[in-house]
């Protein structure tokens, strides 16, 4: 399984959804031209989804694990209240310059705090309670990140985990010998059984697990 939603439906959804802002079009293009594995970028539809979720909950504090080139951080920043802050973490120092370039082009430059290094070490050092956490980093550590973050989310706050359907491999028996697929299968089971939260998995792009803390 390589696609969760067929191309015609995805094209229709995109044409009938809010347009991608120009700054994000530019970032999308530069990412595909210059950065390894550009498919990791959130992109138009997922970006607009993150923007709408952020605007709905009007967060004061956001934590992002996995900045990549900054696309999703910019989308979520659209919903921040005045004086709101995003802490975004990525281990790849080579991406900092492109992140800063596009953060400076937004109206939320002072709202985004960049952290470079191992998220497992950095999360514990950020003494904040978050309204929204976006998890989009190395899949083998999703469960550990979740365990580090769950007590940092306010009651009623959200954790959104990306790539949880892994291009459909999570329901493909032939992929069960794939370690990353198994990590995601295990993660989704853990969330479904955790009585501290409620969740729903959406087949948007590569799958989003939407988790609300009780």
Residue, then its C-alpha position, 0 to 999 in steps of 0.5 A: x500500500x503506497x497511498x491511503x487516499x487516491x490522487x483524484x480525491x486528494x486533488x479534489x480536497x486540495x482544490x476545495x480547501x483554503x489555499x496554501x499561503x505564499x510563504x509556505x509555497x516558497x518554503x515547500x519549493x525550497x525544501x524540495x529543491x535543497x533538502x534530503x527527503x522533502x516528503x517529510x514536509x507537512x505540505x498544503x493539506x496537513x498544514x491547513x489542518x494544523x492551522x485550523x486546529x491551532x486557530x480552534x484551540x487558540x494555544x498559548x504554548x505549543x511544543x513541536x518535536x521534529x521541526x524539519x524545515x519549519x513548515x508545520x511550526x509556521x502553520x501552527x503559529x497562525x493560531x497562537x494567541x498574543x504572546x504565545x510561544x512555540x518550542x520546536x525541536x530538531x536534531x539536524x543542525x543543517x536545517x537551522x538556517x532554512x528554518x530561521x530564514x522562513x521564521x523571519x518572513x512570518x509575523x511570528x518570528x518572536x513566537x518560535x523558540x528553536x532547540x537543536x539536539x536530542x528531543x529526549x533530553x530537551x523536553x525535560x528541560x522545558x518547564x511549560x504546560x502545553x495546549x498543543x503538542x505536534x509529534x513528527x520526529x523519529x518514529x522509533x521514539x514516538x512512545x518515549x516522546x509521548x511518555x515524556x510529554x503527556x504530563x506536560x499537556x493541560x487537561x483538554x489539550x491535544x497531542x497530534x502524532x504524524x505518520x501513524x498509518x505509515x503509507x498503509x503499512x500498519x494494516x499490511x501483514x507483509x510489512x510487519x517485519x519492518x521495525x518502523x512499522x511495528x513501532x507505529x503499530x505499538x504506539x497506536x495500540x498504547x494510545x488506544x488503551x491509555x485511559x488518560x486520553x481519547x483519540x481518533x486516527x485520521x487518514x489525512x496524508x500519512x495518518x494523524x493520531x489526534x489525542x485529547x487529554x482528559 
